[in-house]
Amino acid sequence: MSVSVSTHGLRLKRGSHALRAAVELLSSMRFAIALLTVICIASIIGTVLKQHEPVGNYVNQFGPFWAQVFRAALLDSVYSAWWFLLILLFLVISTSLCVARNTPRILADFKVYKEDIRAQSLKAFGQRAETVLGETPDMAANRIGQLLSGGGWKVKLQRRELPGKDGGWMVAARAGGAHKLGYIAAHSAIVLVCIGGLLDGDLIVKAQTWFAGKSVYTGGGMIADVPQQHRLSPDNPTFRGNILVPEGGQAGVAILNQSTGVLLQELPFSIELKKFIVDYYSTGMPKLFASEVVLHDRKTGETKDARIEVNHPASWKGIEIYQSSFDDGGSTVTLKSVPMAAAAKPFEIEGTIGSSAQLTNGNEKLTLEYTALRLINVENFADGTSGSGADVRKVDLVHDLQSRLGAANKTDKPKTLRNIGPSISYKLRDASGQAREFQNYMAPVDAGDGMPVFLLGVREKPEEPFRYLRVPADDKGTMDGFTQMRAALADATLREKAIDRYIARVGDAKRPELAEQLRVSAARALGLFAGVERVKPDSPRSGGWQAIADFMEVNVPQGERERAGTVLVRILNDVLFEVLNLSREKAGLADLPPDQKSQAFLTQSVLAISDAAFYPAPMALMLTDFKQVQASVFQVARAPGKNVVYLGCLLLIIGIFAMLYVRERRLWVWLTPDGVRAGDTAATMAFSVNRKTMDSDREFEHLKARLLAIEDKKETVS
């Protein structure tokens, strides 16, 4: 039995020792600093890495491997990750233990004056002074005590009996005790801020998915069709989500983004958007956006009018409503297709921003996704000139155009900002799910060279800038001249007729053999440009200037290419001018005169036709009509921890101020009868401060002069 009891006692002792060690670790400063370091690193990651983005965005930006790493570590939702909340919880426990362990000692220290210090120990202080006072120790002690009390010091007098002598007095004083209160306030502030963060974070929301039968919704469709197990009650004590409300519409369900999907938060009221107001700077950036709303209580039918602006939220039923951003609320658009491939046919289609439609390109099925309608597009036209060079391997052929448009502007010239009108953005997604994004401007843009062009933008990935195909506007401000010329170029009869006109205009009737050679060259050049001729019998058809360049490379010696190329380009330019006029005749229009304006239109049309061969879609969809509907995006939040965080911030300010600017000082004055003259007192003063500064040196000098009447520091300071 004795062995059993002994073993049990040993186990209790070991358990008690382990508990003390765990408490010691949790309450240690090193542990708290380590937790704070991890939280800071996590916060940096959460700031740099966009949170709650679709998985595809991370794959496009970082690649599939790192996207999986981010998802596995929940770095795409740092602030709601279980490990982040766990670290916050441990930080609360650690800091609370620190406060609990040290507060009793700090409070007890307020009552300690250390008057029992040995008189001999005062000589070890760095700041001390000795002198003889012309008064008795009793009188000196009372005088010094009153002076210190009047100066805000806490004072305690202790009389000590001395062997063979009259008694001595120890005057002990302390000031600046608020310095240690600053420690309590600062550490308590950390606890309060963390508790507020836990209350206002996703902890309570996640707890409902763990224990209350709620689950994250990963599907799509209408909000009204989402099952109840994915919805949170209006009485949910804490949440933060987003809600989109179109003009003239109402909404009462907020979306809470989660790492794997969304949860729907029912609100106790619905938000009706009466009017959305937006104002812009000259740069095209929003200067002001605000919403005039009516809040409808779902239970009582009570209503409340409110105006919500950025940094001016509305509050009702314990919920704050912030103006977060704005979006399209379902604008309707009418698009007209411009064929970019021979098999494509023109058509019109109507749709709503945010919706999709099915298109057929021969046997290929495409999904058209309407993504955005922008009425204001302010771009920088700092340079009034435009380049004429072209790289036929890219859709965006004119580099200086990119230097004037959007984020590609890298010049140091003064900005010339101009609104170039509405644009439509859409995606074309193929059967495999791959999509390209397009942005086409409704009106032609004059880049400064006098030739208005329609800008047809395309990009493969969201992080890339748009590249633009420039299609010239005809004399009626439409793309008809371009499309008519492309159609004429694809017509073998019109090509032959254009060559006949060209030969009749420039051929020499006296030398028919030269005219025939010229006809052969013109026919070959026009066929290559139109894409009906091959560079070599076994090579694929390409068309445009690329086909001409490939032909020169294959068939003309390098030393003769420059001269031959100049001749061939001049011939092709003249023939294409005839093609242009034939296309106008077919449309019932008059021929263009051979002037500079006509030549500019021809040049840009030829470039556009050449570049269109590389356009990555069978058609370009141009905006012809629209009806805009604005929508406000509100952030709605019930944050019970907000006041807790505010209190924590106040305590943190007080605590830091107390620790940095309040100095804890202690003073001792030992008074004993002087052994030389009766009635005099030998005084020894020592001064201690927790942080020695120039101010503490001046205060010591002031105390010497006031308490001991010592002015000459060199003679009296040890």
Stockholm file with secondary structure:
# STOCKHOLM 1.0

chainA/1-718         MSVSVSTHGLRLKRGSHALRAAVELLSSMRFAIALLTVICIASIIGTVLKQHEPVGNYVNQFGPFWAQVFRAALLDSVYSAWWFLLILLFLVISTSLCVARNTPRILADFKVYKEDIRAQSLKAFGQRAETVLGETPDMAANRIGQLLSGGGWKVKLQRRELPGKDGGWMVAARAGGAHKLGYIAAHSAIVLVCIGGLLDGDLIVKAQTWFAGKSVYTGGGMIADVPQQHRLSPDNPTFRGNILVPEGGQAGVAILNQSTGVLLQELPFSIELKKFIVDYYSTGMPKLFASEVVLHDRKTGETKDARIEVNHPASWKGIEIYQSSFDDGGSTVTLKSVPMAAAAKPFEIEGTIGSSAQLTNGNEKLTLEYTALRLINVENFADGTSGSGADVRKVDLVHDLQSRLGAANKTDKPKTLRNIGPSISYKLRDASGQAREFQNYMAPVDAGDGMPVFLLGVREKPEEPFRYLRVPADDKGTMDGFTQMRAALADATLREKAIDRYIARVGDAKRPELAEQLRVSAARALGLFAGVERVKPDSPRSGGWQAIADFMEVNVPQGERERAGTVLVRILNDVLFEVLNLSREKAGLADLPPDQKSQAFLTQSVLAISDAAFYPAPMALMLTDFKQVQASVFQVARAPGKNVVYLGCLLLIIGIFAMLYVRERRLWVWLTPDGVRAGDTAATMAFSVNRKTMDSDREFEHLKARLLAIEDKKETVS
#=GR chainA/1-718 SS CHHHHHHHHHHHHHHHHHHHHHHHHHTSHHHHHHHHHHHHHHHHHHHHSCSSCCHHHHHHHHCHHHHHHHHHTTGGGGGGCHHHHHHHHHHHHHHHHHHHHHHHHHHHHTTCCCTTCCGGGGGGSSEEEEEEESSCHHHHHHHHHHHHHHTTCEEEEEEEEETTEEEEEEEEEEECTHHHHHHHHHHHHHHHHHHHHHHHSSHHHHHHHHHSSCCCBCCCSCGGGSCGGGEECTTCSCEEEEEEEETTCEEEEEEEEETTEEEEEEEEEEEEEEEEEEEECTTSCEEEEEEEEEEEETTTCCEEEEEEETTBCEEETTEEEEEEEEEECCCEEEEEEEECSTTCCCCEEEEETTCEEEEEETTEEEEEEEEEEESCCEEECCCCCCCCCCCTTSSCCCHHHHTTSGGGCCCCSCCCEEECCCEEEEEEECTTSCEEEEEEESSCBCCSSSCCEEEEEEESSTTSCCEEEEEECCTTSSSHHHHHHHHHHTCHHHHHHHHHHHHHHHCCTTCHHHHHHHHHHHHHHHHHHHTCSCSSTTSCCCCHHHHHHHHHHHHSCGGGHHHHHHHHHHHHHHHHHHHHHHHHHHTTCCCCCSSHHHHHHHHHHHHHHHHHTTCSSSEEEEEEEEECCEEEEEEEEECTTHHHHHHHHHHHHHHHHHHHHCCCEEEEEEEEECSSSTTCEEEEEEEEESSCCHHHHHHHHHHIIIIICCCCHHHHBC
#=GC SS_cons         CHHHHHHHHHHHHHHHHHHHHHHHHHTSHHHHHHHHHHHHHHHHHHHHSCSSCCHHHHHHHHCHHHHHHHHHTTGGGGGGCHHHHHHHHHHHHHHHHHHHHHHHHHHHHTTCCCTTCCGGGGGGSSEEEEEEESSCHHHHHHHHHHHHHHTTCEEEEEEEEETTEEEEEEEEEEECTHHHHHHHHHHHHHHHHHHHHHHHSSHHHHHHHHHSSCCCBCCCSCGGGSCGGGEECTTCSCEEEEEEEETTCEEEEEEEEETTEEEEEEEEEEEEEEEEEEEECTTSCEEEEEEEEEEEETTTCCEEEEEEETTBCEEETTEEEEEEEEEECCCEEEEEEEECSTTCCCCEEEEETTCEEEEEETTEEEEEEEEEEESCCEEECCCCCCCCCCCTTSSCCCHHHHTTSGGGCCCCSCCCEEECCCEEEEEEECTTSCEEEEEEESSCBCCSSSCCEEEEEEESSTTSCCEEEEEECCTTSSSHHHHHHHHHHTCHHHHHHHHHHHHHHHCCTTCHHHHHHHHHHHHHHHHHHHTCSCSSTTSCCCCHHHHHHHHHHHHSCGGGHHHHHHHHHHHHHHHHHHHHHHHHHHTTCCCCCSSHHHHHHHHHHHHHHHHHTTCSSSEEEEEEEEECCEEEEEEEEECTTHHHHHHHHHHHHHHHHHHHHCCCEEEEEEEEECSSSTTCEEEEEEEEESSCCHHHHHHHHHHIIIIICCCCHHHHBC
//
